[in-house]
Amino acid sequence: MTPIDKKAISDDLILKIKQIIGQEFVAAYWLSEDEALEIALNNALSTEIEEEIIFAIRNLPIDYAFLADKNRRKKLLIADMDSTMIGQECIDELADFVGIKDRVSDITERAMRGELEFNAALRERVLLLKGMPVEALQKAFDTQIHLNEGARTLVQTMKANGAYTALVSGGFTYFTEKVQDLVGFDITRANILNFVDGKLDGTVAEPILGQQAKLDSMNEFCKTHNISNADALAVGDGANDLAMVTKAGLGVAYHAKPVVAEQASVAINHCDLTALLYLQGYKKSDFVS
């Protein structure tokens, strides 16, 4: 359990949860003092007990997960970029430069909620940016794109412990390559914007990297590096992340749209990206930043 409010996990709450768990309770210890608590059990809890624990913390800013020890530390991290590793949707920020952010962001939001077909929505938005000079993309990155808290720590800690890390985005290589440099991902894949005379020509290279391509990438990385899907951690926020998130050993919905949060193994709604390390049993003292 990892709260954004470090006082959320009180001694009284720990005692209450211990009483709910009963004889299966072994011990409670901090992965990070007052921030991330782990509870060791004799056996997996019943659905009824899990629901009682969730009820006890439902009004607190606490993220939680019920996880087995087996395959706890993952060997592959495959991550979405927009609104996951970074706090923005790059295409929305580009649209801001030409005064159509509201129009484009509405399409983005609907696509991420699964209300629009992703490929068609991407083509429509890119067409609206036709004629934008490459300098505007650089300016957007420099002034409006920011890493989410914990992004570099997550990637560097997993890499230091032998994991392969991949940034696979429905966004654009122009941005993923820059984020890769900042964060340290081993590999990145994304869509390619087409330029003519230094300006966007309103098209994106085919085939478009969408939901299936993200899953295919995860399967490819697992096969290439002799990693099982059970040893993969996939994280994303939008409907185009669903396939990889639901097929990974640990699928995390990060501040995600409801369609993703409802189907992922774990939903992180309060904490930063270091929560993904606590989920794997890392202590804060293990973090590499």
FIBA-736701 format. One record per residue: x, y, z of N, C-alpha, C, CB in turn. Coordinates in steps of 0.2 Angstrom, whole numbers, padded with zeros to 4 digits, always signed. Atoms other than C-alpha are relative to their C-alpha. Glycine has a CB too. Layout:
! FIBA-736701
XYZXYZXYZXYZ/...
***
This chain:
! FIBA-736701
+0004-0006+0000+0000+0000+0000+0004+0006+0000-0005+0000+0006/-0004-0006+0000+0007+0017-0005-0004+0006-0001+0005-0001-0006/+0005-0006+0000-0002+0033-0001+0004+0006-0002-0003+0001+0007/-0003-0006+0002+0002+0050-0008+0000+0004+0007-0005+0004-0005/-0001-0003-0007-0002+0057+0010+0003-0005+0005-0008+0002+0002/-0004+0005-0004+0011+0049+0021-0003-0001+0006+0007+0003+0000/+0003+0001-0006+0000+0050+0036-0006-0005-0001-0002+0006+0003/+0006+0004+0001-0014+0039+0028+0001-0006+0003-0001+0000-0008/-0001+0007-0003-0006+0023+0034+0002+0001+0007+0005-0004-0004/-0001-0002-0008-0008+0026+0053+0000-0007+0003-0006+0004+0002/+0000+0006-0005-0005+0013+0067-0007-0003+0001+0003+0002+0007/+0006+0003-0001-0023+0012+0070-0003-0004-0007-0005+0006+0001/+0002+0004+0006-0026+0007+0051+0003-0006+0000+0001+0005-0006/-0003+0006+0000-0013-0006+0052-0003-0005+0005+0008+0001+0002/+0003+0004-0005-0020-0013+0068-0007-0003-0003-0001+0003+0007/+0007+0002+0002-0038-0013+0060+0001-0006-0006-0003+0006-0003/-0001+0004+0006-0031-0022+0044+0002-0007+0003+0005+0002-0005/-0002+0006-0003-0022-0035+0055-0006-0004+0003+0005+0002+0006/+0006+0004-0003-0038-0039+0064-0005-0003-0005-0004+0005+0004/+0004+0003+0006-0047-0041+0047+0003-0006-0002-0001+0006-0005/-0004+0006+0003-0034-0053+0041+0000-0006+0005+0007+0002-0002/+0001+0005-0005-0034-0063+0057+0006-0005+0000-0006-0004-0001/-0006+0005+0000-0023-0079+0057+0004+0000-0005-0003-0007+0002/-0005+0000+0006-0016-0077+0040+0005+0006+0000-0004+0001-0006/-0005-0006-0001-0007-0061+0046+0007-0003+0003-0003+0005+0004/-0007+0002-0002+0012-0064+0048+0004+0006+0003+0004-0003-0006/-0004-0006-0002+0020-0047+0049-0002+0006-0005+0007-0001+0000/+0000-0006+0004+0019-0029+0043+0006+0004+0000-0006+0005+0002/-0006-0004+0000+0034-0019+0038+0001+0005-0006+0006-0005-0001/+0000-0006+0005+0039-0003+0029+0005-0001-0005+0002+0006+0004/-0005+0000+0005+0047-0003+0012+0002+0007+0000-0004-0002-0007/-0003-0007-0001+0048+0016+0015-0004+0003+0006-0001+0004-0007/+0003-0002-0006+0044+0023+0032-0006+0005-0002+0005+0004+0004/+0006-0004+0001+0026+0030+0032-0002+0001-0007+0001+0007+0004/+0002-0001+0007+0025+0029+0014-0003-0007-0004+0006+0002-0004/+0002+0006+0003+0024+0011+0008+0001-0006+0005+0005-0002-0006/+0000+0006-0005+0019-0004+0019-0001-0006-0004-0006+0002+0005/+0001+0006+0002+0020-0022+0015-0002-0005+0006+0006-0003-0003/+0003+0005-0005+0010-0036+0024+0001-0007-0002-0008+0002+0001/-0001+0007+0002+0016-0053+0024-0005-0005+0003+0007-0003+0003/+0006+0005-0001+0003-0068+0024+0003-0007+0000-0006+0002-0004/-0001+0007+0001+0003-0086+0027-0003-0003-0006-0003-0004+0006/+0004+0002+0006-0009-0089+0013-0004+0006-0003-0005-0006+0001/+0003-0005+0003-0018-0079+0000-0007+0001+0004-0002-0002-0007/+0007-0002-0004-0034-0070+0007-0006-0002-0004+0000+0007+0002/+0006+0001+0003-0051-0074+0003-0003+0006-0004-0006-0003+0004/+0003-0006+0004-0061-0062-0009-0004+0004+0006-0005-0002-0005/+0004-0003-0005-0072-0058+0006+0005+0005+0005-0004-0004+0005/-0004-0004-0004-0057-0052+0017+0003+0005-0004+0006-0005+0003/-0003-0005+0005-0049-0043+0002-0005+0006+0000+0002-0002-0007/+0006-0006+0001-0066-0033+0000+0000+0004+0007-0006-0003-0002/+0000-0004-0007-0066-0029+0019+0006+0005+0001+0000-0005+0005/-0005-0004-0001-0049-0022+0018-0001+0006-0005+0007-0004-0002/+0001-0005+0004-0053-0012+0003-0005+0005+0002-0003-0002-0007/+0006-0005-0003-0069-0005+0012+0003+0004+0005-0005-0005+0003/-0003-0004-0005-0058+0000+0026+0005+0006-0002+0005-0005+0005/-0005-0006+0003-0046+0011+0015-0003+0004-0005+0006-0003-0002/+0003-0003+0006-0059+0016+0002+0000+0008+0000-0007-0002+0000/+0000-0008+0000-0059+0035+0008+0006+0003+0001-0005+0002+0005/-0006-0002-0001-0041+0036+0010+0004+0000-0006+0004-0004+0006/-0004+0000+0006-0028+0041-0003+0006-0005+0000+0004+0007-0001/-0004+0006+0000-0020+0024-0003-0001-0004-0006-0001-0004+0007/+0000+0005+0006-0015+0013-0018+0002-0007+0004+0005+0002-0005/-0001+0007-0003-0015-0006-0014+0000-0005-0005-0006-0001+0005/+0000+0005+0005-0012-0022-0022+0000-0007+0004+0006+0000-0005/-0001+0007-0003-0014-0041-0017+0004-0004-0005-0007-0003+0002/-0005+0004+0004+0001-0050-0024+0003-0006+0003+0005+0005-0002/-0004+0005-0002+0010-0066-0024+0007+0001+0000-0002-0007-0004/-0007-0001+0000+0028-0068-0020+0003-0003-0006+0003-0004+0006/-0003+0003+0006+0031-0079-0036+0001+0006-0005-0004-0006-0002/-0001-0005+0005+0038-0068-0050-0001+0007+0002-0004-0002-0006/+0001-0007-0003+0038-0053-0039+0003+0005-0004+0001+0000+0007/-0004-0005+0004+0052-0044-0047+0000-0001-0007+0007+0000+0003/+0001+0001+0007+0049-0042-0065+0007+0001-0004-0005+0005-0003/-0006+0000+0004+0062-0044-0079-0001+0004-0006+0002-0007-0002/+0002-0005+0006+0053-0033-0092-0004+0005+0002-0003-0004-0006/+0005-0006-0001+0046-0016-0090-0002+0002-0007+0003+0006+0004/+0003-0003+0006+0035-0011-0105-0005+0006+0002-0003-0005-0005/+0004-0006-0002+0028+0007-0103-0002+0004-0006+0005+0004+0005/+0003-0005+0004+0017+0019-0112+0004+0006+0002-0008+0001+0001/-0004-0007-0001+0024+0037-0114-0005+0005+0003+0003+0002-0006/+0004-0006-0002+0010+0050-0114-0005-0002+0006-0004+0001-0007/+0004+0000-0006+0001+0053-0098+0002-0006+0005-0007-0001-0001/-0003+0006-0005+0012+0038-0090+0007+0002+0002-0001-0007-0004/-0007-0002-0002+0030+0042-0091+0001+0007+0000+0005-0003-0005/+0001-0007+0000+0026+0060-0095-0007+0002+0002+0002+0003-0007/+0007-0002-0002+0012+0070-0089-0004+0003-0005+0001+0005+0006/+0004-0003+0005+0006+0076-0105-0002-0005-0006+0003+0007-0003/+0001+0003+0007-0001+0070-0122+0003+0005-0005-0008-0001-0001/-0004-0004+0004+0011+0076-0134-0004+0003-0006+0006-0004-0003/+0004-0002+0006-0001+0078-0149-0004+0006+0003-0004-0005-0003/+0004-0005-0002-0012+0089-0138+0004+0007+0001-0003-0002+0007/-0005-0006-0001+0003+0101-0134+0002+0003-0006+0006-0002+0004/-0001-0003+0006+0007+0102-0152-0006+0004-0003+0002-0006-0005/+0006-0004+0002-0011+0107-0156-0001+0007+0003-0006-0004+0002/+0000-0007-0004-0009+0121-0143+0004+0005-0004+0003-0001+0007/-0004-0005+0003+0004+0129-0154-0004+0003-0006+0006-0003-0003/+0004-0002+0005-0009+0131-0168-0008+0002+0002-0001-0005-0006/+0006-0003-0002-0024+0136-0157-0006-0005+0000-0002+0006-0003/+0006+0005+0000-0034+0119-0158+0001-0005+0005+0000-0003-0007/-0001+0005-0005-0029+0111-0142-0007-0003+0002+0004+0003+0006/+0006+0003-0003-0047+0109-0136-0003-0005-0005-0005+0006+0001/+0002+0004+0005-0052+0101-0153+0004-0007+0000+0000+0003-0007/-0004+0006+0000-0038+0089-0153+0000-0004+0007+0008+0002-0001/+0000+0003-0007-0038+0085-0134-0007-0004+0001+0001+0004+0005/+0006+0003+0000-0056+0080-0136+0000-0007-0003-0006+0004-0002/-0001+0006+0004-0052+0067-0149+0005-0005+0004+0003+0001-0007/-0005+0004-0004-0037+0061-0138-0004-0003+0006+0006+0004+0002/+0003+0003-0006-0048+0059-0123-0005-0006-0002-0004+0006+0004/+0004+0005+0002-0061+0049-0132+0003-0006-0003-0005+0003-0006/-0004+0006+0002-0048+0038-0140+0002-0004+0006+0005+0002-0005/-0003+0004-0006-0040+0034-0123-0005-0003+0004+0004+0005+0004/+0006+0003-0003-0057+0030-0116-0003-0006-0004-0005+0005+0002/+0003+0005+0004-0060+0018-0130-0006+0001-0004-0001-0006+0005/+0006-0002+0004-0074+0027-0138+0001+0001-0007-0003+0007+0003/-0002-0001+0007-0065+0030-0154+0005-0005-0002+0003+0007-0002/-0005+0005+0003-0055+0018-0165+0007+0004+0000-0002-0003-0007/-0006-0004-0001-0037+0023-0161+0004+0002-0006+0005-0005+0004/-0004-0001+0006-0029+0022-0178-0003+0006-0004+0000-0006-0005/+0003-0005+0003-0042+0033-0186+0000+0007+0004-0008-0002-0001/+0000-0006-0004-0042+0045-0172+0007+0003+0000-0001-0001+0008/-0007-0003+0001-0023+0047-0174+0001+0003-0006+0005-0006+0001/+0000-0003+0006-0024+0050-0192-0004+0007+0000-0003-0004-0006/+0004-0006+0000-0037+0063-0189+0003+0006+0003-0007-0001+0003/-0004-0005-0004-0027+0073-0176+0006+0002-0004+0002-0003+0007/-0006-0002+0003-0011+0072-0186-0001+0005-0006+0004-0006-0003/+0002-0004+0006-0020+0079-0202-0001+0008+0002-0006-0003-0003/+0001-0007-0003-0025+0094-0191+0006+0004+0001-0004+0000+0006/-0006-0003-0001-0007+0098-0188+0004+0001-0006+0004-0004+0005/-0003-0001+0006-0002+0099-0206+0003+0007-0001-0005-0002-0006/-0004-0006+0001+0011+0112-0210+0004+0003+0006-0005+0005-0002/-0004-0002-0006+0018+0113-0192+0008-0001-0002-0002-0004+0006/-0007+0001+0001+0037+0116-0193+0003-0004+0005+0004+0007-0001/-0003+0004-0004+0049+0104-0185+0002+0004+0006+0006-0003-0003/-0002-0004-0005+0055+0118-0174-0005+0001+0006+0002+0007-0002/+0005+0000-0004+0038+0119-0166+0000-0006+0005-0007+0001-0003/-0001+0006-0004+0040+0101-0160+0005+0000+0005+0001-0006-0005/-0005-0001-0005+0056+0105-0152-0002+0004+0006+0007+0002-0003/+0002-0005-0005+0049+0120-0143-0005-0003+0005-0003+0006-0004/+0005+0004-0004+0034+0109-0137+0003-0004+0005-0005-0003-0004/-0004+0004-0004+0046+0097-0130+0003+0003+0006+0005-0005-0004/-0004-0004-0004+0057+0110-0122-0004+0003+0006+0004+0005-0003/+0004-0004-0004+0043+0120-0114-0006-0003+0003-0002+0006-0004/+0006+0002-0003+0028+0109-0111+0000-0008+0002-0005+0001-0005/+0000+0007-0002+0033+0091-0109+0005-0002+0006+0003-0004-0006/-0004+0001-0006+0039+0085-0092-0001-0007+0002-0003+0005+0006/+0000+0007-0002+0043+0068-0085-0005+0000+0006+0007-0003+0002/+0004+0001-0006+0031+0061-0072+0005-0002+0006-0005-0006-0001/-0005+0002-0006+0039+0059-0054+0001-0007+0000-0003+0003+0006/-0002+0007-0001+0048+0043-0052+0001-0004-0006-0006-0003+0003/-0001+0004+0007+0050+0039-0071+0007-0002+0000-0002+0005-0005/-0007+0002+0001+0069+0039-0071+0002-0005+0006+0005+0006+0001/-0002+0005-0005+0070+0030-0054-0003-0007-0001-0003+0003+0007/+0003+0007+0002+0058+0016-0060+0004-0003-0005-0007+0001-0002/-0004+0003+0005+0068+0013-0075+0007-0002+0002+0000+0004-0007/-0007+0002-0002+0085+0014-0068+0001-0005+0006+0003+0007+0003/+0000+0006-0005+0081+0003-0053-0001-0006-0003-0005+0002+0006/+0001+0006+0004+0074-0010-0064+0006-0003-0004-0006+0000-0004/-0006+0002+0004+0089-0010-0076+0006-0002+0005+0002+0007-0004/-0006+0001-0005+0101-0010-0061-0001-0007+0003+0001+0005+0006/+0002+0007-0002+0092-0027-0056-0001-0004-0006-0006+0001+0005/+0000+0004+0005+0094-0034-0073-0006+0000-0005+0000-0007+0003/+0006+0000+0004+0077-0030-0081+0001+0004-0007-0006+0004+0004/+0000-0003+0006+0075-0025-0099-0006+0005+0000-0001-0005-0006/+0005-0005+0000+0065-0009-0102-0001+0003-0006+0003+0006+0005/+0002-0002+0006+0055-0003-0116-0005+0005+0000-0003-0006-0004/+0005-0006+0000+0045+0013-0120-0003-0001-0007+0004+0007+0000/+0003+0002+0006+0032+0008-0132-0007+0004+0000-0002-0008-0001/+0005-0005+0000+0020+0022-0137-0004+0001-0006+0003+0007+0001/+0004-0001+0005+0005+0026-0148+0002+0007-0003-0007-0001+0002/-0002-0006+0002+0013+0043-0149+0006+0000-0006+0003+0004+0006/-0004-0001+0006+0028+0048-0160+0008+0000+0002-0001+0007-0003/-0008+0001-0001+0047+0044-0161+0003+0006+0001+0003-0004-0006/-0003-0006-0001+0051+0062-0161+0001+0001+0007-0004+0006-0004/+0001-0001-0007+0046+0062-0143+0003-0006+0004-0007+0002+0002/-0003+0006-0004+0050+0044-0137+0007+0000+0000-0003-0006-0003/-0007+0000+0000+0068+0046-0142+0003+0005+0005+0003+0001-0007/-0002-0005-0004+0070+0061-0132-0001-0002+0008-0003+0007-0001/+0002+0003-0006+0061+0053-0117+0005-0006+0002-0007-0002+0001/-0005+0005-0001+0072+0038-0119+0007+0002+0002+0001-0004-0007/-0007-0003-0003+0088+0049-0117-0001+0002+0007+0002+0005-0005/+0001-0003-0006+0081+0057-0102-0001-0006+0006-0006+0004+0001/+0002+0005-0005+0075+0041-0093+0005-0006+0000-0007-0002-0001/-0004+0006+0000+0086+0027-0099-0002-0006-0003+0003-0001+0006/+0003+0006+0003+0075+0015-0108+0005-0004-0005-0007+0001-0004/-0004+0004+0004+0084+0001-0117-0002+0001-0008+0000-0007+0001/+0002-0001+0007+0073+0003-0133-0007+0004+0000-0002-0007-0002/+0007-0003+0001+0058+0013-0139-0003-0001-0007+0001+0008+0001/+0004+0001+0006+0045+0011-0152-0006+0005+0000-0002-0007-0001/+0005-0004+0000+0032+0023-0158-0002+0002-0007+0001+0007+0004/+0001-0002+0007+0024+0031-0173+0004+0005-0003-0008+0002+0000/-0004-0005+0003+0033+0041-0186-0004+0005-0004+0005-0004-0005/+0003-0006+0004+0028+0058-0192+0003+0001-0006+0000+0006+0005/-0003-0001+0007+0030+0062-0210+0001+0008-0001-0004-0003-0006/-0002-0007+0002+0039+0078-0215+0001+0002-0007+0006+0003+0005/-0001-0003+0007+0040+0088-0231+0003+0007+0001-0006+0000-0005/-0004-0006+0000+0053+0102-0232-0001+0003+0007-0004+0005-0004/+0000-0002-0007+0054+0103-0213-0007+0001+0003+0004+0006+0000/+0007-0001-0003+0035+0103-0210-0004-0006+0000-0003+0006-0004/+0005+0006+0000+0022+0090-0205-0004+0000-0006-0004+0000+0006/+0005+0000+0006+0013+0084-0220-0007-0002+0001+0004-0004-0006/+0007+0002-0002-0002+0079-0211-0001-0008+0001-0005+0003-0004/+0001+0007+0000+0001+0060-0211+0005-0003+0005+0001-0003-0007/-0004+0004-0005+0009+0047-0200+0002-0007-0004-0004-0002+0007/-0002+0006+0004+0019+0032-0207-0004-0006+0002+0007-0001+0001/+0004+0006-0001+0009+0016-0209+0005-0006+0001-0005-0002-0005/+0006+0000-0004+0007+0004-0200+0000+0003+0006-0002-0008+0001/+0001-0003-0006+0001+0013-0185+0001-0004+0006-0006+0004+0001/-0001+0004-0006+0007+0007-0168-0005+0001+0004+0007+0002+0003/+0005-0001-0004-0008+0004-0159+0000-0006+0006-0007+0000-0004/+0001+0005-0005-0015-0008-0146+0003-0007-0001-0007-0001+0002/-0003+0006+0002-0010-0024-0155+0007+0000+0000-0004-0003-0006/-0007-0001+0001+0007-0018-0159+0003+0000+0007+0001+0006-0004/-0003-0001-0006+0010-0014-0141+0001-0007+0003-0004+0004+0005/-0001+0007-0002+0006-0032-0136+0005-0004-0004-0007-0003-0001/-0005+0004+0004+0016-0039-0151+0007+0002+0003-0001+0002-0007/-0007-0002-0003+0031-0029-0144+0001-0003+0006+0000+0008+0000/-0001+0004-0006+0029-0036-0127+0002-0007-0001-0006+0001+0005/-0001+0007+0002+0028-0054-0134+0007-0001-0003-0005-0003-0004/-0006+0000+0004+0043-0050-0145+0006+0001+0005+0001+0005-0005/-0005-0001-0004+0054-0043-0131+0001-0006+0005-0002+0006+0004/+0000+0006-0004+0049-0058-0120+0004-0006-0003-0007-0002+0002/-0003+0005+0004+0054-0070-0133+0008+0001-0001-0003-0001-0007/-0007-0002+0002+0070-0061-0138+0005-0001+0006+0001+0007-0003/-0004+0000-0006+0076-0060-0120-0001-0006+0005-0001+0006+0004/+0002+0006-0004+0069-0077-0114-0003+0002+0007+0007-0004+0001/+0004-0002-0006+0057-0069-0102-0007-0002-0001+0000+0008+0001/+0007+0002+0001+0040-0076-0099-0005+0006+0001-0002-0006+0006/+0005-0005-0001+0024-0065-0099-0001+0001+0007-0006-0001-0004/+0001-0001-0008+0023-0068-0080+0005+0004+0003+0000-0007+0003/-0005-0004-0003+0039-0059-0078+0000+0007-0003+0007-0003-0002/+0001-0006+0004+0033-0044-0088-0004+0005+0005-0002+0000-0007/+0004-0006-0003+0027-0027-0080-0002+0004-0006+0003+0003+0006/+0002-0005+0005+0016-0017-0092-0004+0006+0004-0004-0003-0005/+0003-0006-0003+0010+0001-0087-0002+0004-0006+0005+0003+0005/+0002-0005+0004-0001+0013-0096-0007+0003+0003-0002-0004-0007/+0005-0004-0002-0016+0024-0095-0006+0000-0004+0001+0007+0002/+0006-0001+0005-0027+0023-0111-0002-0007-0003+0002+0004-0005/+0003+0006+0003-0037+0010-0120+0004-0003-0005-0007+0002-0004/-0005+0003+0005-0023+0007-0133+0005-0004+0004+0003+0005-0004/-0005+0004-0004-0013+0000-0118-0003-0007+0003+0002+0004+0006/+0003+0005-0003-0026-0013-0113+0003-0007-0001-0007+0000-0002/-0003+0007+0002-0019-0028-0123+0006-0002+0004+0001+0000-0007/-0006+0002-0004-0002-0027-0115-0001+0000+0008+0006+0005-0002/+0001-0001-0007-0008-0022-0098-0004-0007+0003-0004+0006+0002/+0004+0006-0002-0020-0037-0097+0003-0007-0001-0007+0000-0003/-0003+0006+0002-0008-0050-0104+0007+0000+0004+0002+0000-0007/-0006+0000-0004+0007-0045-0093-0001-0003+0007+0003+0007+0001/+0001+0003-0006+0011-0054-0077-0002+0005+0005+0007-0003+0002/+0003-0006-0004+0008-0037-0068-0001+0005-0005+0006+0002+0005/+0002-0005+0004-0002-0025-0077-0003+0006+0004-0006-0002-0005/+0001-0005-0004-0003-0008-0070-0004+0006-0004+0006+0003+0003/+0003-0006+0003-0016+0006-0074+0002+0006+0004-0008-0001+0000/-0003-0006-0003-0007+0022-0070-0004+0006-0001+0007+0001-0002/+0004-0006+0000-0019+0037-0066-0004-0001-0007+0004+0006+0000/+0003+0002+0007-0029+0028-0080-0007+0002-0001+0001-0007-0001/+0007-0001+0002-0045+0030-0089-0004-0006+0003-0001+0000-0008/+0004+0005-0004-0059+0019-0081+0000-0007-0004-0007+0002+0000/+0000+0006+0004-0059+0006-0095+0007-0004+0001+0000+0001-0007/-0006+0004-0001-0041+0002-0091+0001-0002+0008+0006+0005-0002/+0000+0001-0007-0042+0004-0072-0004-0006+0002-0002+0006+0004/+0004+0006-0002-0056-0009-0071+0003-0007-0002-0007+0001-0004/-0003+0006+0003-0046-0022-0081+0007-0002+0002-0001+0000-0007/-0007+0001-0001-0028-0020-0075+0000-0004+0007+0003+0006+0001/-0001+0004-0006-0021-0031-0061+0000+0005+0006+0007-0004+0000/-0001-0005-0005-0017-0015-0051-0002+0007-0003+0007+0000+0003/+0001-0007+0002-0023+0003-0052+0003+0005+0005-0008+0002+0000/-0003-0005-0004-0012+0017-0046-0003+0007-0001+0008+0000-0002/+0004-0006+0001-0023+0032-0043+0003+0006+0004-0007-0001+0002/-0002-0005-0004-0013+0042-0030+0007+0001+0000-0002-0001+0007/-0008-0001-0001+0006+0039-0030+0003+0001-0007+0002-0007+0003/-0004-0001+0006+0020+0042-0042+0002-0007-0003+0006+0005+0001/-0002+0006+0003+0029+0029-0053+0004-0004+0004+0004+0002-0006/-0004+0004-0004+0040+0023-0039-0005-0005+0003+0003+0004+0006/+0005+0005-0003+0024+0014-0033+0001-0007-0004-0007+0002-0001/-0001+0006+0004+0028+0001-0047+0006-0004+0003+0001+0002-0007/-0005+0004-0003+0044-0003-0038-0002-0003+0007+0006+0005+0002/+0003+0003-0006+0035-0005-0021-0004-0006-0002-0004+0005+0004/+0004+0006+0002+0024-0017-0030+0004-0006-0001-0004+0001-0006/-0005+0006+0001+0039-0028-0034+0004-0002+0006+0004+0002-0006/-0004+0002-0006+0045-0028-0016+0006+0004+0001+0001-0007+0000/-0006-0004-0001+0059-0015-0018-0001+0005+0006+0002+0004-0007/+0000-0005-0005+0063-0004-0003+0002+0006-0003+0004-0003+0006/-0002-0006+0002+0066+0014-0005+0008+0000+0000-0003+0006+0004/-0007+0000+0000+0084+0011+0000+0003-0004-0006+0002-0004+0006/-0002+0003+0006+0085+0000-0016+0000+0004-0006-0004-0006-0001/+0001-0004+0006+0081+0014-0027+0006+0003-0003-0005+0006+0001/-0006-0003+0004+0093+0020-0041-0003+0006-0003+0003-0006-0005/+0002-0007+0003+0091+0038-0046+0005+0004-0003-0004+0004+0005/
***
